[in-house]
Amino acid sequence: MSYILDALKKAERERELGQIPNRRSLLYEMPSRRRWRLGMIMLTVLLLNAGLLTYGIMVWRQPEPVPVAIEPIAPATRPDLAQNLTEAAPAVVPARALTVAPEPVLALEPEAARVVVAEQPLTVGEPQPYRRLAQPLRDQLGPLNLDLHVYGDAPERRFVLINSRRYQTGDWLQEGPLLEAITADGVILSFQGQRFSLSAQL
């Protein structure tokens, strides 16, 4: 049916091709153009709505990331080391004795030196500050700046910004060290077996 109407319209246009347009021909063509434009606008609006609706559904159905509990790394304890520490604790030398210079020794026997080293128990102490690290180690690390320090009761909410990058406990810094812990006054890092702290500046 529409083919017939289109053919009739085409024949009428060809007949009136050489004539000046009159009111009737203008009124007859205007509604079809308006309908076509209105149809295109409606189609565009419907396609945009369908796209936005699809995007909204995809975002709404996307599952939330599952929080992963990160357990802090506990230092390995060996019973024989703990026993050495408890046995050696009463024999702690006062700090003044360390400042006294020993008398010069001309030669040491290698066996005596080995015995002294073997008898000294390993001590687990507080990590030293970053600024007190050996210069070659600091050169390997580069400058470390604690830009932001957020500490809270819940460990999963603690984070820091070091050199303008966000890290949490257990993360490896881009410079190389491992972020072992976020404490109330700074962070504890480890690099090549050396533990050190980076304090928050007030």
Order of alpha helices (4+ residues) and beta strands (2+ residues): alpha-alpha-alpha-alpha-alpha-beta-alpha-beta-beta-beta-beta-beta-beta
